């Protein structure tokens, strides 16, 4: 999970306080290039067909991938399963992501559609998918950037040092972790905790939006730059976005959204805790929740 710096020009860093390292793009084998191209095409295809589901009916035609994406028609999906309905562009899958149903059953449907996801290059090095966990009908939802090493190993969101700090933040708001839902923009750990690429986030975004549809939270707290920029569809820095509530639009509904700094950033910059506490107080006032301490 990445973390954002206070100033407007700083980037993100790796999960649980470890600095993210951007991988250099060197010359690879023909097979590597083909796999990377397939990942890019898959992410683009996912995004275009998601736009189609929103009513955008015209897009430039492109070549059909030479191989079909893997199946995602069950919560547990083996690597050799083939199912046409699992393709992101199929009407059945797109319809279910648009309307997964409420609560626990809806989240189970989204997880089933995600399956043993191979839609982008992040699937190559992951240990397991980190779907998210918590109350399936939570009023309060937290969205981070992506899994770190501990999350990748345990299959749960925010379980490392940054996760422990997030737990304290949640408790200070008068909640328990079990009361809220915690997820990430991307469901697989980026190698060496690097920042996720645009096509990787585009591949995962439909599933994050489907999670929000199932949970229907009153407030979403985004942790770090990428989560805020993804949901608000903006390129503004976290330093400019935080400090006020925003409106997140989904299917004609409006959800309050509060951007703030990532807990991993607070581990290295404890002076920013005051700013985060101010952000969380905005959320608490909206939920009419008294603080239990700082």
Secondary structure, DSSP 8 states (H G I E B T S, - for coil): --EE-SSSS--EE-GGG------------HHHHHHHHHHHHHHHHHHHHHHHHTT----------SS------SSS--TT---GGGSTTSHHHHHHHH---SHHHHHHHHHHHH-S--SSGGGGT-SS----EE-TT-SEEEEES---HHHHHHTSSS-SHHHHHHHHHHHHTT--GGGSEEEESSSS--GGG----HHHHHHHHHHHHHHHHHH--SEEEEESHHHHHHHHT----HHHHTTSEEEEEETTEEEEEEEE--HHHHHH-GGGHHHHHHHHHHHHHHHT------
